[in-house]
Amino acid sequence: MSLIPKSLLARIVLVILVALIASQIVSVLLFRYYTNAPRVQLIAIGFMTQLRTVRTALESIPPDQHQEFIKRLREERGIRVVRPRTDEPLELAPDFPVLRIVRQRLKNDFGDDADFFIRPRNKPDAPETFVAKISAAGSPFWVVFPRNHLVQQDFSWAWAGWGVFGGLLALAGAVFVLGRVNRPLRQLADAARQFGQGKNPEPVAEIGPSEVRAVSVAFNQMREDLATVERERATFLAGVSHDLRTPLSRLRLGIEMLPADKTTRDDLEKDIEDINDVIEQFMDFARDESRESLAPVDVNALVRDAANRAERSGAKVSLELGPVPSVKLRAMAVRRVLGNLIDNAVKHAGPDITVRTAKNNNEIFLSVLDRGAGIPAADIERLKQPFTRLDAARSGASGAGLGLAIVERIAKIHGGALQLLPRVGGGLEARVTLMVERG
């Protein structure tokens, strides 16, 4: 499984986070490398300066004034100078860089007896203190310092914190900018999805950066071009179909007047009916079902009407109607779906067919089942294309091969699909799924 996220926003956020973390690590390391040694030296120099000042003061002022000096030193600097006590538990200071340098300077200035200690905390909340053992005016003294007098705060992590804050601001800016990029991209994706469903989406807003805006402009131009092609196709098919009806009517009238036998006339009339069926399919294919508005429809009532029309033509239709409530559909388009599927079943599999309805959540299922030869799985998708027939399995059938293409287009307009499934026991189930709303 790839660790790289799929969305553009997540990828940019990941890149910013990696760059931010890497830059902050390098910044902290460089800051500590170039500032740590000078800072340690300055701390050691300041500490030793205070100790020398204490020693000089103790050696230069009279002994009877030592207590006054020690009192003022404690009040003003927070530094205590006391006589050593045998009952005071002290521990050698750890070998930190600052303390190592202080200990070395302490021994150089005050002798080998001088050293540096830590007074353990007698209470959990008591401050940690450092004790320097020195000699002044011929007497030993302990000089007690609070920790902050010796170990100053390390600001490198504060620097890193500010860097993280700046990185968060950069992330917020990236999210804002990408939001302006993603919004038109989502509109493009939605419009493309609607195209795939056979719908005619509204033009997308031409907003965002110049590159995204250029894609939106190209998409809108493509939409207009496709709409123009579709209108020209529909006009052409409608015009041809309309122009063929007049000569067909004259042919039908002429056949009635021919001195031919009844069988010949019946065959000619059957050919004319086949041609008329093809023209009807052309007319249906030229229609734009998406222009029809949605309205509450009783699906089972539409099925009963379609079955009655088929039975008047000699078909035998069995109904298996589920509890389908009134839903919002394009009624004329759904009638066309039922008519095409029932006509296909009658033509290719015989008069005995079954029509079934069902509902699951917001999906309506319309199924037309027959006991014909069925369709090979390899040819199912091909047969949904316009002007495609499968004569090997559906021999003797007439038509232009537009029926299933029309059904699938109407199903997509309703957010659904057409499935051609093998029927249990032999035959074919043509199942149409429609996404609907309650009426």
Sequence and secondary structure as in RCSB ss.txt:
>XXXX:A:sequence
MSLIPKSLLARIVLVILVALIASQIVSVLLFRYYTNAPRVQLIAIGFMTQLRTVRTALESIPPDQHQEFIKRLRE
ERGIRVVRPRTDEPLELAPDFPVLRIVRQRLKNDFGDDADFFIRPRNKPDAPETFVAKISAAGSPFWVVFPRNHL
VQQDFSWAWAGWGVFGGLLALAGAVFVLGRVNRPLRQLADAARQFGQGKNPEPVAEIGPSEVRAVSVAFNQMRED
LATVERERATFLAGVSHDLRTPLSRLRLGIEMLPADKTTRDDLEKDIEDINDVIEQFMDFARDESRESLAPVDVN
ALVRDAANRAERSGAKVSLELGPVPSVKLRAMAVRRVLGNLIDNAVKHAGPDITVRTAKNNNEIFLSVLDRGAGI
PAADIERLKQPFTRLDAARSGASGAGLGLAIVERIAKIHGGALQLLPRVGGGLEARVTLMVERG
>XXXX:A:secstr
   S SSHHHHHHHHHHHHHHHHHHHHHHHHHHHHHHHHHHHHHHHHHHHHHHHHHHHHHS GGGHHHHHHHHHH
HH  EEE   TT   EE    HHHHHHHHHHHHHH TT EEEEE  SSTTS  EEEEEEEETTEEEEEEEEGGGT
S    HHHHHHHHHHHHHHHHHHHHHHHHHHHHHHHHHHHHHHHHHTT         SSHHHHHHHHHHHHHHHH
HHHHHHHHHHHHHHHHHHHHHHHHHHHHHHHHS   HHHHHHHHHHHHHHHHHHHHHHHHHS GGGS  EEE HH
HHHHHHHHHHHHTT EEEEEE     EEE HHHHHHHHHHHHHHHHHHH SEEEEEEEEETTEEEEEEEE S   
 GGGHHHHTSTT   TTTSTT  S S HHHHHHHHHHHTT EEEEEE TTSSEEEEEEEE EE 
